[in-house]
Amino acid sequence: MIDINLIRTNPDLVKENIKKKFQDKKLPLVDEVAQLDAKRRALIAEGDALRAARNSLSKQVGMLMKQGNKRRPKRSRRRSSRTRSVSRPSKRNPRKSKGN
């Protein structure tokens, strides 16, 4: 198995080694893996940014509730629900009651 760090840092070396083994059909896979890895890393970064935004909003809501303002602004609710759906796309929302 080829280390992903080697593909990231030196894809030409990986391609050269593939050519030495006469497996030219696998050459396009190196570029495809590099593209998919870049896309994966970008999505992870986006998810982390959304999670940080959700945590910040949750902290603000907690502070407002502590001050006596029990009602959250609609804007915060929308952002919070969006970040929740991004961080857990395949699971049902555990905060909903069974009656819904």
C-alpha positions in Angstrom: 0.0 0.0 0.0 1.3 3.5 -0.9 1.4 6.1 1.9 -1.0 9.0 1.1 1.7 11.5 2.3 4.0 10.2 -0.5 1.3 10.8 -3.1 0.7 14.3 -1.7 4.4 15.3 -1.5 5.9 13.5 -4.5 3.4 12.1 -7.0 6.0 12.0 -9.8 8.1 9.5 -7.8 5.0 7.3 -7.3 4.3 7.5 -11.1 7.9 6.6 -11.9 7.8 3.5 -9.7 4.5 2.5 -11.3 6.1 2.8 -14.7 9.1 0.7 -13.6 6.7 -2.1 -12.7 5.1 -1.9 -16.1 1.7 -1.1 -14.7 0.9 2.0 -16.9 -2.8 1.4 -16.5 -2.5 2.6 -12.9 -0.9 5.9 -13.7 -4.2 7.9 -13.8 -5.1 6.6 -10.4 -2.3 8.6 -8.8 -3.8 11.9 -10.0 -7.3 10.7 -9.0 -6.2 9.8 -5.5 -4.5 13.2 -5.1 -7.7 15.0 -6.3 -9.9 12.9 -4.0 -7.6 13.5 -1.1 -7.6 17.3 -1.6 -11.4 17.2 -1.8 -11.6 15.1 1.4 -9.3 17.5 3.2 -11.4 20.5 2.1 -14.6 18.9 3.3 -13.0 18.0 6.6 -11.9 21.7 7.0 -15.4 22.9 6.1 -16.9 20.5 8.6 -14.5 21.7 11.3 -15.4 25.3 10.6 -19.1 24.6 10.8 -18.6 22.7 14.0 -16.6 25.6 15.5 -19.4 28.0 14.4 -22.0 25.8 16.1 -20.0 25.6 19.3 -19.7 29.4 19.3 -23.4 29.8 18.8 -24.2 27.3 21.5 -21.9 29.2 23.9 -23.8 32.4 23.1 -27.2 30.8 23.6 -26.0 29.4 27.0 -24.9 32.9 28.0 -28.2 34.4 26.9 -30.1 31.8 28.8 -28.0 32.4 31.9 -28.9 36.1 31.7 -32.6 35.2 31.6 -33.3 35.5 27.9 -34.8 32.1 27.2 -35.7 32.7 23.5 -33.0 32.1 21.0 -32.8 34.3 17.9 -34.1 32.6 14.7 -30.8 33.2 13.0 -28.9 31.2 15.6 -31.4 28.3 15.4 -31.0 28.2 11.6 -27.2 28.1 11.8 -27.2 25.6 14.6 -29.5 23.2 12.8 -27.4 23.5 9.6 -24.2 22.6 11.4 -25.9 19.8 13.1 -27.1 18.3 9.8 -23.6 18.7 8.3 -21.8 17.0 11.2 -24.3 14.1 11.5 -25.9 13.5 8.1 -26.9 9.9 8.5 -28.3 10.0 12.0 -31.7 11.2 13.2 -31.8 14.2 15.4 -31.7 12.7 18.9 -33.1 16.0 20.4 -36.5 15.5 18.9 -39.2 14.0 21.1 -40.8 10.7 20.2 -44.2 12.4 19.7 -43.0 14.3 16.6 
